Amino acid sequence: MREKTFLTIDELLIKIKSKNINIKDENNVRDILETNNYYFIMGYKFAFKTDDGIYKDNTSFEDIYSLYIFDKMLKLIILDPILEIEQKLKTIYTNNYSYRYGYKINNILDINNYDLSNNYLKDTLSNLGKQLNNFGNNNKAVMFYKNNHSFVPLWVYMKILSFGMIRDMFYVSKASDKDYMKNKLTNEKINSGEVANMLRLLVRVRNICCHDDILLSFVDDKLGIKTTKYHEEFKLKKDKNNSFIQGKKDLFAILITIKIFSSKDRFNILINNLSMLVNEYDKQIGSLDRKQILSIMHLPDNFEKLKDL
């Protein structure tokens, strides 16, 4: 294998041209590379290649960069409602657990307050203990309670627990607790197991957004969400068994999940912002048209209809 070496901006420009990628404005590209990671940008080159792996005619570095910027904006749009759902779940979980079992650390880590038949319970409580110990020492609110009240309540610990941790705590909760929290999270008729699955998907996307990974072509590598009433309203792709492929573990599945856990007004804002972003890219920014960009995003052409269902 050829060893990778650091390349200066001049060397990167040579590398770009060697790939038969056009550069429209070399000074502008220099400015871009001064403050943006070349390798992050080139992660979006897939959209400008043929099935043979060859760059399409007249592809420019600026084209690839515009898709990189589009995805940055997309992540901000998608992350906002996910953070709201995270806060909603944390509040519902805290209120329920504190009322039923107590709110001190010995209550939080008491295995008897969870579903003893769950195979992931011990690992979850072990990870919970690590987060409480490792993250708490660097949090002002946690240290204030330790120093002034000799204990830290669950509602303060929620400031340091990750979304993934709360999802796991939901998953190992007793059936009655999961049903209670499910009914507070959504009015949709879905079971608590599907809620846990959808939360896992949101955790995955939250991490993608926060760590600046690629979102627009997202497809989860595990089982997708179950078919909902929303799938039936769109002409989505199906497999040979007439089962939906699209909308199960892609960005459209994320939109469906956010809709299920969000208020109508909040979801409408998301769809309006997403629609404006796609239309702006189509008309002013990118070299891909609306149909092409929606195909990459695994969204149906009329995805905006989702807000009216």
C-alpha positions, 0 to 999 in steps of 0.5 A: 500500500502506498503511504499517505503523506501530508500535502500542501495546498499547492500539492492538493491543487495538483492532485485535484487536477490530476483527477480530471476535476476542473478548478474554476477559480484557483484563488477561491479554491486556495481559500477553501482549502485554508479552512476546510479539510480537503479529505472531508470535502472529497467525501462527496465526490461519489455524487459526481462519478459514473457507475464506472467510477469516472468523474462526470464531464465538467465536474469541478472541485467547486461542485463537490464543495457545494455539496459538502456545504449543502450537507453542512446545512442539512445537518443543522436542519436535522439536528435541531429537532433531534436535540428537542426530542433528546431533551423531551425524552430526558425530561420524561424519563427523569420525571417518571423514574424519580417519582417511581424509584427515587433520584439519587445515584443508588436509586439510579443504579439499582438493578431491581428498578429495571427489566431484569429479563433484559439481556443488555441490562448489566452492560447498560448499568455498567456503562451508565455508572461509567458516564456518571463517574467520568463525565460528572467530574467535569460538569459545574452543575454536578460538582456544585451538587456534590459539594453543596448537597452531598448528592446529585439528583437524576435531573442534574445528571441528565446534563451529562448523559448522552442521548445514546445512554438515555435510549439504552436506559429506556430500552432496559426499563420495565414494560410499564415504564416504557409504555408510560414514556412512550405515551408521553413521547408520541400519540402514534400507535406504535409499541415501545420496542419500535420507539426504542428502535427509532430512538437508536436511529436518531442517536445514530444521526445525531452523532453523524451531525455532531461529528461532521460525517456525511448525512445526505446519503445516510443509510443505516446498517441495521434493521430499519423502522417498521412500515408506518401509515406514512409509507403508504402515502408515497410511491416509495421503492420496494423490493421483489417481495413488495416490501418497502426499501425506501423510508426504512433506514434512510433520511426519509425514515429519519423524517418519519421518526422526527414527525412521530416524536415532534409537534406538528408546528415543529415538524412543519418548520423542519420540512419548510427549512429542508424544502428551501435548502433543496430548492436553493441548491437546485436553483442557485448553488449546486450543479445537481438538479432537484431530482438528482439531489433528492435521489442521493438523499433517498427522499421522494420528490414530494417529501413536503407532503409528509407535513400534511399527513 
